[in-house]
Amino acid sequence: MWKDEIVEEIHQIREAYAKSFNYDLNAIFEDLRKKQAESGREVVTLSRQPGVKTRWSGGYLGG
């Protein structure tokens, strides 16, 4: 089976990162939040505004 070297490298990096936190998802999440805050970049949310109707929400009556 063919293996992509880049994908393999990403898997190794991800494994090492998780192992450094003893596979504790809460600790990983907190580290990522800390890095996000320290990045200085604007963080936006892409969630819908409350009350906005879409065709999939059951409240959309458009055609």
N, CA, C and O atoms as CSV, one atom per row, in Angstrom:
chain,resi,resn,atom,element,x,y,z
A,1,MET,N,N,0.841,-1.187,0.000
A,1,MET,CA,C,0.000,0.000,0.000
A,1,MET,C,C,0.885,1.249,0.000
A,1,MET,O,O,1.888,1.313,0.711
A,2,TRP,N,N,0.500,2.231,-0.802
A,2,TRP,CA,C,1.248,3.460,-0.940
A,2,TRP,C,C,1.020,4.357,0.278
A,2,TRP,O,O,-0.108,4.478,0.756
A,3,LYS,N,N,2.085,4.984,0.782
A,3,LYS,CA,C,1.978,5.881,1.925
A,3,LYS,C,C,2.456,7.269,1.528
A,3,LYS,O,O,3.480,7.417,0.861
A,4,ASP,N,N,1.727,8.255,1.933
A,4,ASP,CA,C,2.080,9.646,1.676
A,4,ASP,C,C,3.005,10.106,2.799
A,4,ASP,O,O,2.631,10.067,3.971
A,5,GLU,N,N,4.210,10.542,2.441
A,5,GLU,CA,C,5.203,10.942,3.447
A,5,GLU,C,C,4.727,12.130,4.274
A,5,GLU,O,O,4.996,12.199,5.473
A,6,ILE,N,N,4.031,13.054,3.649
A,6,ILE,CA,C,3.561,14.240,4.368
A,6,ILE,C,C,2.496,13.855,5.389
A,6,ILE,O,O,2.524,14.323,6.526
A,7,VAL,N,N,1.563,13.004,4.984
A,7,VAL,CA,C,0.522,12.556,5.903
A,7,VAL,C,C,1.141,11.775,7.060
A,7,VAL,O,O,0.730,11.942,8.208
A,8,GLU,N,N,2.112,10.938,6.771
A,8,GLU,CA,C,2.795,10.179,7.820
A,8,GLU,C,C,3.484,11.109,8.811
A,8,GLU,O,O,3.449,10.878,10.019
A,9,GLU,N,N,4.113,12.164,8.290
A,9,GLU,CA,C,4.787,13.120,9.166
A,9,GLU,C,C,3.777,13.840,10.060
A,9,GLU,O,O,4.037,14.048,11.246
A,10,ILE,N,N,2.643,14.216,9.505
A,10,ILE,CA,C,1.596,14.869,10.290
A,10,ILE,C,C,1.102,13.936,11.392
A,10,ILE,O,O,0.893,14.370,12.524
A,11,HIS,N,N,0.916,12.663,11.068
A,11,HIS,CA,C,0.481,11.687,12.078
A,11,HIS,C,C,1.514,11.562,13.189
A,11,HIS,O,O,1.143,11.449,14.358
A,12,GLN,N,N,2.790,11.580,12.855
A,12,GLN,CA,C,3.844,11.479,13.867
A,12,GLN,C,C,3.847,12.711,14.769
A,12,GLN,O,O,3.988,12.598,15.986
A,13,ILE,N,N,3.690,13.878,14.167
A,13,ILE,CA,C,3.663,15.123,14.942
A,13,ILE,C,C,2.451,15.131,15.876
A,13,ILE,O,O,2.565,15.491,17.047
A,14,ARG,N,N,1.294,14.733,15.349
A,14,ARG,CA,C,0.073,14.692,16.157
A,14,ARG,C,C,0.215,13.708,17.317
A,14,ARG,O,O,-0.214,13.994,18.435
A,15,GLU,N,N,0.812,12.562,17.051
A,15,GLU,CA,C,1.013,11.552,18.092
A,15,GLU,C,C,1.953,12.077,19.182
A,15,GLU,O,O,1.689,11.894,20.370
A,16,ALA,N,N,3.034,12.720,18.784
A,16,ALA,CA,C,3.990,13.266,19.752
A,16,ALA,C,C,3.338,14.362,20.597
A,16,ALA,O,O,3.571,14.441,21.804
A,17,TYR,N,N,2.525,15.204,19.963
A,17,TYR,CA,C,1.837,16.282,20.687
A,17,TYR,C,C,0.883,15.697,21.718
A,17,TYR,O,O,0.879,16.125,22.872
A,18,ALA,N,N,0.079,14.729,21.315
A,18,ALA,CA,C,-0.868,14.091,22.240
A,18,ALA,C,C,-0.128,13.382,23.374
A,18,ALA,O,O,-0.540,13.457,24.532
A,19,LYS,N,N,0.946,12.707,23.045
A,19,LYS,CA,C,1.721,11.985,24.056
A,19,LYS,C,C,2.320,12.948,25.078
A,19,LYS,O,O,2.432,12.608,26.256
A,20,SER,N,N,2.711,14.156,24.635
A,20,SER,CA,C,3.306,15.135,25.545
A,20,SER,C,C,2.308,15.593,26.614
A,20,SER,O,O,2.708,16.127,27.648
A,21,PHE,N,N,1.021,15.388,26.368
A,21,PHE,CA,C,-0.016,15.711,27.339
A,21,PHE,C,C,-0.633,14.451,27.933
A,21,PHE,O,O,-1.715,14.492,28.518
A,22,ASN,N,N,0.066,13.337,27.777
A,22,ASN,CA,C,-0.399,12.047,28.287
A,22,ASN,C,C,-1.805,11.723,27.760
A,22,ASN,O,O,-2.618,11.111,28.453
A,23,TYR,N,N,-2.068,12.148,26.522
A,23,TYR,CA,C,-3.338,11.896,25.823
A,23,TYR,C,C,-4.554,12.470,26.559
A,23,TYR,O,O,-5.675,11.995,26.378
A,24,ASP,N,N,-4.325,13.485,27.382
A,24,ASP,CA,C,-5.393,14.139,28.141
A,24,ASP,C,C,-6.033,15.214,27.261
A,24,ASP,O,O,-5.431,16.261,27.020
A,25,LEU,N,N,-7.253,14.957,26.782
A,25,LEU,CA,C,-7.906,15.884,25.865
A,25,LEU,C,C,-8.161,17.247,26.486
A,25,LEU,O,O,-8.089,18.263,25.795
A,26,ASN,N,N,-8.456,17.285,27.774
A,26,ASN,CA,C,-8.669,18.576,28.438
A,26,ASN,C,C,-7.382,19.398,28.444
A,26,ASN,O,O,-7.419,20.605,28.205
A,27,ALA,N,N,-6.264,18.765,28.710
A,27,ALA,CA,C,-4.984,19.473,28.714
A,27,ALA,C,C,-4.618,19.936,27.299
A,27,ALA,O,O,-4.107,21.041,27.117
A,28,ILE,N,N,-4.877,19.104,26.322
A,28,ILE,CA,C,-4.603,19.483,24.923
A,28,ILE,C,C,-5.463,20.684,24.544
A,28,ILE,O,O,-4.970,21.645,23.954
A,29,PHE,N,N,-6.751,20.626,24.885
A,29,PHE,CA,C,-7.674,21.720,24.583
A,29,PHE,C,C,-7.206,23.020,25.232
A,29,PHE,O,O,-7.199,24.069,24.588
A,30,GLU,N,N,-6.819,22.955,26.497
A,30,GLU,CA,C,-6.350,24.153,27.192
A,30,GLU,C,C,-5.079,24.708,26.538
A,30,GLU,O,O,-4.927,25.925,26.423
A,31,ASP,N,N,-4.177,23.840,26.116
A,31,ASP,CA,C,-2.962,24.291,25.444
A,31,ASP,C,C,-3.294,24.986,24.130
A,31,ASP,O,O,-2.709,26.020,23.806
A,32,LEU,N,N,-4.225,24.424,23.377
A,32,LEU,CA,C,-4.609,25.040,22.107
A,32,LEU,C,C,-5.290,26.392,22.331
A,32,LEU,O,O,-5.067,27.336,21.573
A,33,ARG,N,N,-6.114,26.480,23.367
A,33,ARG,CA,C,-6.740,27.764,23.703
A,33,ARG,C,C,-5.681,28.804,24.078
A,33,ARG,O,O,-5.774,29.964,23.678
A,34,LYS,N,N,-4.677,28.381,24.848
A,34,LYS,CA,C,-3.601,29.278,25.258
A,34,LYS,C,C,-2.828,29.776,24.031
A,34,LYS,O,O,-2.537,30.966,23.910
A,35,LYS,N,N,-2.506,28.862,23.136
A,35,LYS,CA,C,-1.789,29.241,21.914
A,35,LYS,C,C,-2.630,30.187,21.063
A,35,LYS,O,O,-2.103,31.120,20.455
A,36,GLN,N,N,-3.928,29.944,21.023
A,36,GLN,CA,C,-4.830,30.806,20.265
A,36,GLN,C,C,-4.815,32.216,20.840
A,36,GLN,O,O,-4.718,33.192,20.096
A,37,ALA,N,N,-4.911,32.325,22.160
A,37,ALA,CA,C,-4.921,33.631,22.825
A,37,ALA,C,C,-3.599,34.365,22.617
A,37,ALA,O,O,-3.580,35.581,22.424
A,38,GLU,N,N,-2.502,33.625,22.657
A,38,GLU,CA,C,-1.175,34.228,22.504
A,38,GLU,C,C,-0.854,34.603,21.065
A,38,GLU,O,O,0.085,35.358,20.816
A,39,SER,N,N,-1.617,34.087,20.125
A,39,SER,CA,C,-1.309,34.334,18.711
A,39,SER,C,C,-1.567,35.780,18.308
A,39,SER,O,O,-0.956,36.286,17.367
A,40,GLY,N,N,-2.481,36.449,19.029
A,40,GLY,CA,C,-2.801,37.820,18.680
A,40,GLY,C,C,-3.728,37.938,17.486
A,40,GLY,O,O,-4.060,39.050,17.074
A,41,ARG,N,N,-4.149,36.829,16.927
A,41,ARG,CA,C,-5.049,36.856,15.779
A,41,ARG,C,C,-6.493,36.992,16.241
A,41,ARG,O,O,-6.870,36.534,17.320
A,42,GLU,N,N,-7.289,37.633,15.393
A,42,GLU,CA,C,-8.711,37.766,15.698
A,42,GLU,C,C,-9.379,36.408,15.513
A,42,GLU,O,O,-9.177,35.731,14.505
A,43,VAL,N,N,-10.171,36.028,16.498
A,43,VAL,CA,C,-10.884,34.759,16.431
A,43,VAL,C,C,-12.351,35.064,16.159
A,43,VAL,O,O,-12.968,35.863,16.862
A,44,VAL,N,N,-12.896,34.429,15.145
A,44,VAL,CA,C,-14.301,34.638,14.795
A,44,VAL,C,C,-15.057,33.341,14.966
A,44,VAL,O,O,-14.477,32.257,14.896
A,45,THR,N,N,-16.356,33.454,15.191
A,45,THR,CA,C,-17.199,32.282,15.267
A,45,THR,C,C,-18.052,32.241,14.004
A,45,THR,O,O,-18.529,33.276,13.537
A,46,LEU,N,N,-18.236,31.082,13.470
A,46,LEU,CA,C,-19.028,30.930,12.258
A,46,LEU,C,C,-20.397,30.344,12.544
A,46,LEU,O,O,-21.093,29.908,11.628
A,47,SER,N,N,-20.785,30.332,13.804
A,47,SER,CA,C,-22.092,29.786,14.160
A,47,SER,C,C,-23.177,30.777,13.748
A,47,SER,O,O,-22.937,31.979,13.647
A,48,ARG,N,N,-24.359,30.252,13.518
A,48,ARG,CA,C,-25.482,31.094,13.105
A,48,ARG,C,C,-25.927,31.998,14.231
A,48,ARG,O,O,-25.748,31.692,15.410
A,49,GLN,N,N,-26.507,33.111,13.848
A,49,GLN,CA,C,-27.095,34.004,14.834
A,49,GLN,C,C,-28.409,33.396,15.300
A,49,GLN,O,O,-29.116,32.789,14.496
A,50,PRO,N,N,-28.757,33.542,16.580
A,50,PRO,CA,C,-30.034,33.001,17.062
A,50,PRO,C,C,-31.196,33.604,16.268
A,50,PRO,O,O,-31.211,34.802,15.987
A,51,GLY,N,N,-32.149,32.774,15.918
A,51,GLY,CA,C,-33.328,33.256,15.220
A,51,GLY,C,C,-33.226,33.233,13.709
A,51,GLY,O,O,-34.230,33.436,13.026
A,52,VAL,N,N,-32.052,32.992,13.170
A,52,VAL,CA,C,-31.893,32.935,11.722
A,52,VAL,C,C,-32.444,31.601,11.243
A,52,VAL,O,O,-32.059,30.544,11.743
A,53,LYS,N,N,-33.338,31.656,10.284
A,53,LYS,CA,C,-33.964,30.441,9.771
A,53,LYS,C,C,-33.254,29.999,8.493
A,53,LYS,O,O,-32.919,30.817,7.636
A,54,THR,N,N,-33.036,28.722,8.387
A,54,THR,CA,C,-32.472,28.152,7.168
A,54,THR,C,C,-33.413,27.081,6.673
A,54,THR,O,O,-34.332,26.678,7.386
A,55,ARG,N,N,-33.198,26.624,5.479
A,55,ARG,CA,C,-34.070,25.594,4.947
A,55,ARG,C,C,-33.947,24.293,5.742
A,55,ARG,O,O,-34.844,23.452,5.680
A,56,TRP,N,N,-32.858,24.111,6.483
A,56,TRP,CA,C,-32.653,22.877,7.242
A,56,TRP,C,C,-33.133,22.983,8.686
A,56,TRP,O,O,-33.212,21.975,9.388
A,57,SER,N,N,-33.457,24.207,9.138
A,57,SER,CA,C,-33.869,24.370,10.534
A,57,SER,C,C,-35.363,24.144,10.745
A,57,SER,O,O,-35.840,24.139,11.879
A,58,GLY,N,N,-36.089,23.959,9.663
A,58,GLY,CA,C,-37.515,23.720,9.790
A,58,GLY,C,C,-38.346,24.991,9.787
A,58,GLY,O,O,-39.574,24.907,9.759
A,59,GLY,N,N,-37.730,26.159,9.813
A,59,GLY,CA,C,-38.481,27.393,9.827
A,59,GLY,C,C,-38.436,28.153,8.517
A,59,GLY,O,O,-38.991,29.247,8.417
A,60,TYR,N,N,-37.790,27.597,7.520
A,60,TYR,CA,C,-37.612,28.255,6.238
A,60,TYR,C,C,-38.799,27.953,5.339
A,60,TYR,O,O,-39.153,26.792,5.137
A,61,LEU,N,N,-39.423,29.018,4.791
A,61,LEU,CA,C,-40.592,28.820,3.932
A,61,LEU,C,C,-40.306,29.243,2.500
A,61,LEU,O,O,-41.228,29.380,1.695
A,62,GLY,N,N,-39.029,29.451,2.176
A,62,GLY,CA,C,-38.685,29.900,0.821
A,62,GLY,C,C,-38.819,28.793,-0.209
A,62,GLY,O,O,-39.091,27.641,0.129
A,63,GLY,N,N,-38.624,29.160,-1.475
A,63,GLY,CA,C,-38.808,28.198,-2.558
A,63,GLY,C,C,-37.620,27.620,-3.104
A,63,GLY,O,O,-37.695,26.800,-4.020
